[in-house]
């Protein structure tokens, strides 16, 4: 679930690969849902798209919260949403928990399924694994599942760009430290 949340949040301008909003059509939404194995009700209309785009912003705000503030946000979702947990098996996935009815609107399911996933993250005291990208020019997010908790960037592209920028700064600094040629004779 959290991986699909990251993919959803990283469709926003400033976080996407293109730098543009990558969730502006129902076709883009359909492809995102297909890529992440979402099942259940899909209305495939502009209203659903607008609601999912709203959820995208809500998720981004929650992702950046500290643990105690995240608890408040998760509890707010749990308090206002119809919860109907049930086990499901579909699309080649083994039994897993769905928190909402499959006929609930997509935006409601996104909110609730994310809240349930965040419950586990909070209970395990692992909220530091939910991060914002370390690239200065990126608004992306990441889920650090690395063993040593060292992931800093939402993509290899951001890591490469940041490393190249740091390299160029170091090279420029080395050039500034060199004496001017022909000086001092």
C-alpha positions in Angstrom: 0.0 0.0 0.0 2.6 2.5 1.0 4.5 1.9 -2.3 1.4 2.8 -4.3 1.0 5.9 -2.1 4.5 7.0 -3.0 3.8 6.5 -6.7 0.6 8.5 -6.3 2.3 11.4 -4.4 5.2 11.4 -6.9 2.8 12.2 -9.8 2.6 15.8 -8.5 4.5 18.7 -10.1 7.9 19.0 -8.6 7.9 15.4 -7.6 7.3 13.7 -11.0 10.0 12.6 -13.5 8.7 15.1 -16.0 8.3 18.0 -13.5 4.7 18.3 -14.7 1.5 17.0 -13.0 1.3 13.4 -14.2 -2.2 12.8 -12.9 -4.4 15.1 -15.0 -6.4 12.5 -17.0 -8.6 9.6 -16.1 -6.3 7.5 -18.3 -3.3 8.4 -16.2 -5.2 7.5 -13.0 -6.3 4.1 -14.6 -2.7 3.3 -15.5 -1.5 4.2 -12.0 -4.2 1.9 -10.4 -3.4 -0.9 -12.8 0.3 -0.6 -12.2 -0.2 -1.0 -8.4 -2.9 -3.7 -8.5 -5.8 -1.7 -7.1 -9.1 -3.6 -7.3 -12.7 -2.6 -6.5 -14.9 0.2 -7.7 -13.5 2.6 -10.3 -15.8 5.3 -11.7 -13.3 6.4 -14.3 -14.7 9.9 -14.4 -13.4 13.5 -13.8 -15.0 13.6 -10.3 -13.1 10.5 -9.2 -9.9 12.0 -10.6 -10.4 15.3 -8.7 -11.0 13.4 -5.5 -7.9 11.3 -5.9 -5.8 14.4 -6.7 -7.2 15.9 -3.4 -6.1 12.7 -1.5 -2.7 13.0 -3.1 -2.2 16.3 -1.4 -3.6 15.0 1.9 -1.2 12.0 1.8 1.8 14.3 1.1 1.0 16.4 4.2 0.6 13.3 6.4 3.8 11.8 5.1 5.9 14.7 6.4 4.4 14.6 9.9 6.2 13.4 13.0 4.9 10.3 14.7 2.5 11.9 17.2 1.0 14.3 14.6 0.6 11.3 12.2 -1.4 9.5 14.9 -3.8 12.4 15.1 -4.2 12.4 11.3 -4.7 8.7 11.1 -7.2 8.7 13.9 -9.1 11.5 12.1 -9.4 9.3 9.0 -10.4 6.3 11.1 -13.1 8.3 12.9 -14.7 9.6 9.8 -14.6 6.7 7.4 -16.8 3.6 7.0 -14.5 0.7 8.1 -15.2 -2.8 6.9 -12.0 -4.8 7.2 -11.9 -8.0 5.3 -9.4 -10.4 3.8 -9.0 -10.4 0.1 -7.0 -12.3 -2.5 -6.8 -11.0 -6.1 -4.5 -10.2 -9.0 -2.0 -12.9 -8.0 -1.6 -11.5 -4.5 -2.1 -13.8 -1.5 -4.5 -13.0 1.3 -4.2 -9.5 2.6 -6.3 -7.0 4.5 -8.6 -4.5 2.8 -9.9 -1.9 5.2 -12.9 -0.7 3.2 -15.7 -2.2 1.1 -14.6 -2.8 -2.5 -17.6 -0.7 -3.7 -16.6 2.4 -1.7 -15.4 5.4 -3.8 -11.8 5.2 -4.7 -10.7 8.3 -2.7 -12.3 6.9 0.4 -10.6 3.6 -0.1 -7.2 5.3 -0.6 -7.6 7.3 2.6 -8.6 4.3 4.7 -6.2 1.8 3.2 -3.3 4.3 3.8 -4.5 4.9 7.3 -4.5 1.2 8.1 -0.9 0.9 6.6 0.2 3.9 8.6 -1.1 2.2 11.8 1.4 -0.5 11.3 4.2 2.0 10.7 3.3 4.0 13.8 3.0 0.9 16.0 6.4 -0.3 14.9 7.9 3.1 15.5 9.2 3.2 11.9 7.8 6.6 10.8 11.4 7.7 10.0 11.2 5.4 7.0 8.7 7.8 5.4 10.9 10.5 3.9 11.0 13.4 1.6 13.5 13.3 -1.2 16.9 14.6 -0.3 17.3 16.4 -3.6 17.0 20.2 -3.1 14.9 20.6 -6.3 12.5 17.7 -5.7 9.2 17.5 -3.8 9.1 13.7 -4.1 8.7 11.2 -1.2 10.1 7.8 -0.6 9.6 4.8 1.6 13.0 3.6 2.9 12.9 -0.1 3.2 16.6 -0.5 3.1 18.2 -2.6 5.8 20.5 0.2 6.9 17.9 3.0 6.5 20.1 5.0 4.2 17.8 5.7 1.3 17.8 9.5 0.7 16.3 10.0 -2.8 13.0 9.2 -4.4 14.8 8.0 -7.6 18.2 7.2 -9.0 17.7 10.3 -11.2 17.5 12.6 -8.1 20.5 10.8 -6.5 22.6 11.2 -9.7 21.6 14.8 -10.1 22.5 15.7 -6.5 25.8 13.8 -6.7 26.7 15.6 -10.0 25.9 19.0 -8.4 28.0 18.2 -5.4 30.9 17.1 -7.6 30.7 20.3 -9.7 30.7 22.4 -6.5 33.8 20.6 -5.3 35.5 21.0 -8.6 34.6 24.7 -8.7 36.0 25.0 -5.1 39.2 23.4 -6.1 39.6 25.8 -9.0 39.1 28.7 -6.7 41.9 27.5 -4.4 44.5 27.4 -7.2 46.8 30.3 -7.5 46.4 32.6 -10.5 48.9 31.7 -13.2 51.6 34.3 -13.8 50.9 36.0 -10.5 53.7 36.8 -8.0 56.7 36.9 -10.4 
